[in-house]
Amino acid sequence: MELVNKLKIHHMSLQSEFNDYRSKMNEVILAQDNLPLKRFFSLDHQMYQEGSLPVKTKEFLGLVASMVLRCDD
């Protein structure tokens, strides 16, 4: 059981590092004043808002699409 807890803590740490890095890089990208990229980020953000489908369903569908397309995101 102790090993499981250590693995959970390690996973949480990796997830936090990834989220921090992703946030920083998103800021760098958006600071470039690139209109097509800003539109893409806006579309991505809007797609995951509550609507006809619950947010969790949309996230799951995004995960499925990534797996089908062999995407690493």
N, C-alpha and C positions, 0 to 999 in steps of 0.2 A: 504494500500500500504506500510505503514511503517513496518508492521509485515512481509510482504513478503521480504523486504530488509533486515530485521534483520535475517530472516531464511536463506537467501542467504549468508549473512556474516558468520553465524554460520556454514553452510555447507562448505563454503570455508575454514574455520578454521579447521574443522574436517578433510577435505581432505588434507590440508597441514600437519597436525599432522600425519596422516596415511602415507603420502608419505615420510616424514622425518624418521619416525620409520622404514618403509620398507627399505629405503636406508641404514640406519645404520645396520639393521639386515642382509641385503644382504652382506655388507662389512664383518661382523662378520663371516657369513657362508663361504664366499669365502676365507677368511683368514685361514680357517682350512685345506687348501691344500687337499681337498677331490676331486679326479679326477671325479667320477661319477656326483657329484653335479656341478662341473665346466662345465662339458659337457652339463648337463641339462640347466644351465643358458645360456650357449652359444647357444644352440638350441632354447631356448625361445626367446633370443634376435634376432637371425637370422630370426625366423619365422615372426617377426613383421617389417621386412624391406620391403621397396617398392619392388614390383615384379609383378608377373602376376596379382595379386589382389591388389587394393589400401590398404594402411595401415588401414584406417577406416573400410573397409570391413572385414579385418582380425580381428580387435579388436571386431567388432560386432559379428563375428562368435565365437570368444573366449567367449564373454559374453553369447551367446546362449548356447554354450556347458556347461558353468558353471551352467547356470540355469537348463538345462536338467539333469545334474549330481548332482544337489542340492549342488553345491560347494559354499563356503562362500568367495572365492577370488574375 
